[in-house]
Amino acid sequence: PWVWLHKVAKVRTQSNTNMTTFDMASLKEYVRGEPLGMAAQAESTVLLPFSHSNLKQTNFMEVRLDLHMSIERVKDKLHTHCGTQPGSMKLILRDEMGRDVATMTDGQMLGYYSPQPGFSIHIVDLDPNSLSKGGGIEDVSQIEKYVMSDADYDKRDNTYRKYKEKKLAEDPTWSLEKEMAKKNPLMAQRLAEKEARKPTEETGEEKAATIQVGNRCEVAPGGRRGEVKFVGRVPELQVGFWVGVQFDDPQGKNDGSVKGTRYFDCPEGFGAFVRPDNVEVGDFPEEDLLALSDDEGEI
């Protein structure tokens, strides 16, 4: 291996007069096949994450650097990860809290700035014409996209729109969810449970029969008290029975009307329509929040 290493190094040295001591050390490590884990890395090796001024949505992995590397060489290595030309980079070393520690300048070694575990490098792209400037790479909304008109889409065969139209013509209740459930037992079970929970014209009818206008009541959730003002169906809402309640306090959502249709009168914010199952009628007097407490003897 050492004979081969010597030959490779000789060839590289002849073809690249700029080969550095670090290049030689890297080549030697590669030929030896030494492991790259933390336990085997040199004492001068550091792992530093980095960020980029223009690439705010991109998460970069840590880069393996050596404290003996020049800042120029650090820029060369970062260039392969982010694409910014080394000459257009300004490197800022940041601590574990994201605070700027130093601006790293060419001519210095990385170790001069003493990067510690948890530190990171922030790349400032100085190129005014950078493709990544202003979200040019990450913001896909800036990319002009082809938009097909409905007329052109309708001319195509075997489209989802035509498939959907065909299925709805065969079954007006068809949906993609139902179609997928035919081949997926788990989805079929979930669809059946969903259908079972769907309200019908009779939803709440039995409980509604026990509630009368004028009853005092308490509404769940929250134990809100008030008076029943309406019992029946509300076409503007889902099918089934509803109870209109005027609360003692402004804990409602309306003034007794729904989408322009009035069902009872009350101040705005005091009225609400709730399902009968959430209403309990009985002796629920209006609470006097200013009354003296029998136990405490104070307001």
C-alpha positions, 0 to 999 in steps of 0.5 A, spaced: 500 500 500 505 504 501 508 503 494 502 505 491 501 511 496 507 513 494 506 513 486 499 516 487 502 522 491 507 523 486 502 523 480 498 528 484 504 532 486 506 532 479 499 534 476 497 539 482 503 543 484 498 546 489 497 540 493 497 541 501 500 537 507 492 537 508 491 534 502 497 529 503 494 527 510 487 526 507 490 521 501 494 517 506 487 516 511 483 514 505 488 509 503 489 506 510 482 505 510 481 508 517 474 509 520 471 516 520 467 515 526 468 520 532 473 515 536 478 515 530 478 522 528 484 527 529 484 531 535 484 537 530 478 535 527 471 538 528 464 537 526 460 544 525 453 545 522 452 551 517 447 555 515 446 560 509 443 567 508 439 565 502 437 558 504 433 559 510 429 553 509 434 548 507 437 544 513 445 542 512 448 537 515 455 538 519 461 538 515 468 535 517 473 540 518 480 540 520 483 546 525 489 546 520 485 548 514 485 555 511 479 559 511 480 559 503 480 551 504 473 551 508 470 556 503 472 551 498 469 545 502 462 549 503 462 551 496 460 543 494 455 543 499 451 550 498 453 552 491 456 559 493 462 561 490 468 561 495 469 569 493 462 571 494 462 568 501 463 571 508 464 566 513 461 568 520 462 563 526 457 563 531 456 560 538 451 555 541 446 560 542 447 563 535 450 569 537 456 572 532 463 570 535 467 572 529 468 574 522 473 569 519 477 572 514 482 569 508 489 568 510 487 565 517 487 558 519 480 555 522 483 554 529 485 561 530 478 562 531 477 556 536 471 553 534 467 549 540 462 544 540 456 547 538 458 552 534 456 553 527 458 557 521 453 562 517 455 563 510 453 570 507 452 570 500 455 577 497 453 575 490 448 580 488 446 576 482 446 569 486 440 565 484 439 563 491 437 571 492 430 572 495 428 565 495 430 564 488 431 557 489 427 555 495 421 559 493 417 555 488 412 560 487 417 564 483 417 559 478 413 560 472 408 554 471 404 551 466 397 552 467 392 548 463 385 551 461 379 547 463 377 547 456 384 543 454 383 539 460 376 537 458 379 535 451 383 529 454 381 522 455 382 518 461 382 524 466 380 524 473 374 529 471 371 524 466 372 518 471 369 522 476 363 524 472 362 517 469 362 514 477 357 520 479 352 518 473 352 511 475 351 513 483 350 520 485 353 518 492 359 516 489 366 519 492 373 517 491 373 515 499 368 510 497 372 507 491 378 506 495 374 503 501 372 497 496 380 495 496 382 497 503 378 493 509 381 498 514 379 504 510 372 501 509 371 500 517 373 507 518 368 509 512 362 505 516 364 508 522 364 515 519 357 514 516 354 511 523 356 518 526 353 522 520 346 525 523 340 524 520 333 527 520 331 523 526 338 525 530 336 528 537 329 527 536 328 523 542 331 527 547 328 533 544 321 531 546 323 532 553 325 539 552 320 545 552 320 552 550 321 556 557 325 550 561 331 552 565 337 548 562 344 547 563 348 546 557 355 542 556 360 543 555 362 548 560 355 548 565 352 554 561 346 556 564 340 559 560 333 558 558 330 554 552 327 558 547 327 554 541 326 546 539 326 543 532 329 543 526 334 548 523 334 547 515 340 552 515 344 547 520 345 540 519 339 535 519 336 533 525 333 537 532 336 543 535 335 546 541 336 554 541 338 557 548 339 564 551 344 564 556 344 568 562 351 570 560 354 572 554 357 565 552 353 564 546 355 565 538 349 569 536 342 573 537 337 567 536 338 567 528 342 563 523 344 565 516 339 571 516 333 566 519 330 568 526 328 563 531 328 567 537 330 574 540 336 575 545 342 580 545 347 578 541 352 573 544 347 570 548 344 565 543 346 558 541 343 552 537 346 546 540 344 538 540 339 536 545 344 531 548 348 537 550 342 540 554 339 538 561 333 541 563 331 542 570 332 546 576 338 551 574 336 558 577 340 564 574 347 564 578 348 571 582 355 572 581 355 578 586 351 574 592 355 573 598 358 566 599 354 562 605 361 559 607 366 564 606 361 570 608 365 574 602 363 576 595 
